Amino acid sequence: MTPAVVCPVPPADSPLVLLAHGGGGRLMRRLIDEVFRPAFADPALDAQHDGAVLPAGPHRLAFTTDASVVRPLFFPGGDIGSLAVNGTVNDLAMSGARPLYLSAAFVIEEGLPVETLRRVAASMKLAVDAAGVRVVTGDTKVVDRGKGDGLYLSTAGVGAVEHDRDIGPAAVRPGDAVLLSGDIGRHGMAVMAVREGLGFETPIESDCAPVAAPVLALLAAGVDVRCLRDPTRGGLAAALTEVAEVAGVRVHVEEAAIPVSEPVRGACEVLGLDPLAVACEGRFVAFVAAGDADRALAVLRGYPVSAGACRIGTVEAGADGLVTITSTVGTRRIIDVGSGEQLPRIC
Amino acid sequence: MTPAVVCPVPPADSPLVLLAHGGGGRLMRRLIDEVFRPAFADPALDAQHDGAVLPAGPHRLAFTTDASVVRPLFFPGGDIGSLAVNGTVNDLAMSGARPLYLSAAFVIEEGLPVETLRRVAASMKLAVDAAGVRVVTGDTKVVDRGKGDGLYLSTAGVGAVEHDRDIGPAAVRPGDAVLLSGDIGRHGMAVMAVREGLGFETPIESDCAPVAAPVLALLAAGVDVRCLRDPTRGGLAAALTEVAEVAGVRVHVEEAAIPVSEPVRGACEVLGLDPLAVACEGRFVAFVAAGDADRALAVLRGYPVSAGACRIGTVEAGADGLVTITSTVGTRRIIDVGSGEQLPRIC
């Protein structure tokens, strides 16, 4: 066999990520050993195998994935790491599952400071600890300069469904109460404010947070939960419309009942955006049987992340899949989900 | 609330992916409905929920992830779609697991032809069918022109570990036989040949293929399987070195026993590469108890993907974590895993 070609040896202590960090050699292992393994400190990662082998119990599984491409990587209230973790944890919670395990796949643009990776990994670790989950497997790839945007981060999550309910749009029935866990629009406006250089007196912080605890508490309390949905991309408008369409029902909400903070409302006015269409990352909508609505709100208000829970509407008969809203001045209109990208790359 | 800003409406039938396709609105749903849902045709996807809820049985789980950033997207013998699926399926198999479910997260550069996405999705579907797995959940993000390279694709996989063995480097013992499932270097050289514009008489095809079937057959036959590893990035050299280091043993192989096809050998000579360091995507190394080696080879040779299985070496006493090789002319040397990127972005 031919000898390996002699390449210039990349500096082992480069403060910037090099293409060589993605090659499967010593530099990649060093990056993993020095940045990712200490950050997540998990025996499943220390086994250094291609996948993690994990106990799961006798339950059904929930499985979900997110690609995070937010720009900038850091914003008030979060960063791409906490966003990826909470996004995946919350998607599992929306299946009524207890989040257990996360994977993390990093696509890094050559030239990203290694220190940035460390900050992202540290933020992910705080987020997984807060959510009670573990990062158990991962992958690291490096792409050429100009072929990325610093860092893209894909997470997948596995959770245990510890009940027999089928939570989803198909379970929604006319008469169900529509609950919202708190005020909307913080995440989208926090990112947009940074990106557009808007200097508000009070910076808007993303609501990025895990919502699994109040969801599991609803289920433990025996609340008849029909469907759960987190209003991320496309905001509350898209979340409600998707459920209405798939469930084949009409959903009606009251604008006056939907909490929007003053800073978010102000920023939306400046940018000409509708808060209903702005992403949240720590909120969810719960469709519950009408008779359980008050009890559900009491449960939700016991958790800081959903302390602002309120009832915003009702599922109505009508298979048209529409979402209607009564405005603060009493007029009723149809909520239209936009055709495209109101706020690019906010998650 | 302020009315939604009136944006120019993007054309719904654009043949190119637009930023608007990533915004959570109608265009994104149309892309998902017209490209991804038909391609994967799975009830879990039709539920249109944030995550999939799935039966798993009483077994331990295997969980793994891959980010695929191969360039070009299509190459002889495969493409980014089949590569992502087989990479994840094979990582599950390396844990001794039966692959069950896959997630797929697409990071698409604005301007990618929708037709390219269709081709990738169709290729993924062929690959998941061949491997007997299902794509059950996904995510779609679009990044600005110049901030990607067409398409990055992250897959995660869940499998069931239907046995009580702990397969991994920690189980490797001196005396174990080192088996290789076929010839090496096809995938890396197939990609490099396209990228470097090398015109070989016989194009080299990637070995990209699922290897779960022969792995499960080994386990079903009761072969004492100690560790499994697929020689992807960094090739056979990196795979053996990683196992030797983590296991704390010495691994010795015979160069004459390691199959390399003539086209791969020739291409490696042209490019000055060592076939031992070139990635495979349809091969694996099995460390098995010495007494089971012949039986294991007989099992492997019963499957087309591992018909070329052979014994290449032995685990020796010695906690130095080194891999040594006896060359075809009889000299013994240490295999060094390169420090960095011999072949960037081949997976």
Interface residues (C-beta under 8 A of the other chain):
Chain A: M1 T2 P3 A4 V5 C7 V9 P10 A12 L18 L19 A20 H21 G22 G23 G24 G25 R26 L27 M28 R29 A47 Q48 H49 D50 G51 A52 V53 L54 P55 A56 P58 H59 R60 L61 A62 F63 T64 T65 D66 A67 S68 V69 N90 D91 L92 M94 S95 G96 A97 Y101 S103 A104 A105 F106 V107 V136 T137 G138 D139 T140 K141 V142 V143 D144 G146 K147 G148 D149 Y152 S154 A156 G157 V158 G159 V161 D166 G168 P169 A170 R229 D230 T232 R233 G234 G235 A238 E242 V246 E255 V260 R265 C268 E269 L271 G272 L273 D274 P275 L276 A277 A279 S327 T328 D336 V337 G338 S339 G340 E341 Q342 L343 P344 R345
Chain B: M1 T2 P3 A4 V5 C7 V9 P10 A12 L18 L19 A20 H21 G22 G23 G24 G25 R26 L27 M28 R29 A47 Q48 H49 D50 G51 A52 V53 L54 P55 A56 P58 H59 R60 L61 A62 F63 T64 T65 D66 A67 S68 V69 N90 D91 L92 M94 S95 G96 A97 Y101 S103 A104 A105 F106 V107 V136 T137 G138 D139 T140 K141 V142 V143 D144 G146 K147 G148 D149 Y152 S154 A156 G157 V158 G159 V161 D166 G168 P169 A170 R229 D230 T232 R233 G234 G235 A238 E242 V246 E255 V260 R265 C268 E269 L271 G272 L273 D274 P275 L276 A277 A279 S327 T328 D336 V337 G338 S339 G340 E341 Q342 L343 P344 R345
